[in-house]
Amino acid sequence: MLTLYVGDLHFSGWSMRGRVAVAEKGLPVAERIVELDWPIRESPDGVLFAGDGTDEREAGIGCACDADELAEADVEGILEDSAMSLLPRVPILADTETGAVAGDVVSIAEYLDEIAPDSGPSLMGTTRRQRALVRSISAWASHDLPYLREGASYARSLRTAPGIPGPGAVEQARWLCDVVSGLLRRSGGPFLVGDFGLADVMVSTYFQQLRGWHIGIDDPTVRDYAGRLLERPSVADHIDQARAIYRAIDEAPTGSPQWILRHYRYHPGKQLLHDWQRDRCEQLVNTTAAEAVQLAYQGLDLEQITQTLAQTYEVPPERVADDVTTLFARLSPA
């Protein structure tokens, strides 16, 4: 059985690449979402922040994830003796039949082509020349566009109003378009190495970033390519799923506990709530607050949360009501 480990879909551009590559091959794969790393730091005034300057702790070959979460998700124990237990990052593809573990997108694509050469497109290409070119493009896309990755991030590109891209990001977006234009001219299209493959997977996140951050594409050939790429079912389906969390916010009654908490990701073990849009963390300092949050995640409204806590602690509801109201007022992003 193949298992793909990915991170939060609305954070991890590397997980997008892994998911698109796997989807293109059309093989049965179990998917497990692993909590991304929580790089917590504290400001001088005691305010907790999440992040280390970028929305997604994405290195050159993957997105850092929580090592304990990854180990817990690895119910078969296949990752335990692999390098990924030492380098916890997603995406990871594990094959329980062979024991193989592929810990970066290029390795994933190579493994998929090896075990299923006749299923879907040949991600790495069909000739030595193509494979060499695909590896070269993939290395460039992984390592040489840091300002685009950080200054116009994938995570923020999924939001309605991501902000203004950094000047370095805009400059590297132009470089991306120049390189893509040259590759299309040499291959004859419709994709970077002729047929769709890993090279296109690697730049798919960047063209989502250009679209989401409203960075224009002047070259009509590149603009048409971007349209083909982003409309491809494997890419479009992923982006639609990644945006689901924002639709969930819109669907909840504004101001309700559910609406408030859908602005956060929650780490029960650390009792931390992370508002990824404001890059802030809230520490739940007592058991009652943590229980109130858990009840809200179960769909209870403020009155129901108050009544439940009052019954649990055998106190009058009015003793609980102010604390519950204050908690959710503090958490409210409005």
Secondary structure as GFF3:
##gff-version 3
##sequence-region A 1 334
A	DSSP	beta_strand	2	6	.	.	.	ID=ss1
A	DSSP	alpha_helix	13	25	.	.	.	ID=ss2
A	DSSP	beta_strand	29	33	.	.	.	ID=ss3
A	DSSP	beta_strand	40	42	.	.	.	ID=ss4
A	DSSP	beta_strand	48	50	.	.	.	ID=ss5
A	DSSP	beta_strand	63	64	.	.	.	ID=ss6
A	DSSP	alpha_helix	67	73	.	.	.	ID=ss7
A	DSSP	three_ten_helix	83	85	.	.	.	ID=ss8
A	DSSP	beta_strand	89	90	.	.	.	ID=ss9
A	DSSP	beta_strand	92	95	.	.	.	ID=ss10
A	DSSP	beta_strand	101	102	.	.	.	ID=ss11
A	DSSP	alpha_helix	105	115	.	.	.	ID=ss12
A	DSSP	alpha_helix	128	143	.	.	.	ID=ss13
A	DSSP	alpha_helix	146	151	.	.	.	ID=ss14
A	DSSP	alpha_helix	154	157	.	.	.	ID=ss15
A	DSSP	alpha_helix	167	187	.	.	.	ID=ss16
A	DSSP	alpha_helix	198	212	.	.	.	ID=ss17
A	DSSP	alpha_helix	220	231	.	.	.	ID=ss18
A	DSSP	alpha_helix	233	242	.	.	.	ID=ss19
A	DSSP	alpha_helix	244	251	.	.	.	ID=ss20
A	DSSP	alpha_helix	257	261	.	.	.	ID=ss21
A	DSSP	beta_strand	264	267	.	.	.	ID=ss22
A	DSSP	beta_strand	272	275	.	.	.	ID=ss23
A	DSSP	beta_strand	280	283	.	.	.	ID=ss24
A	DSSP	alpha_helix	287	297	.	.	.	ID=ss25
A	DSSP	alpha_helix	302	313	.	.	.	ID=ss26
A	DSSP	alpha_helix	317	331	.	.	.	ID=ss27
###
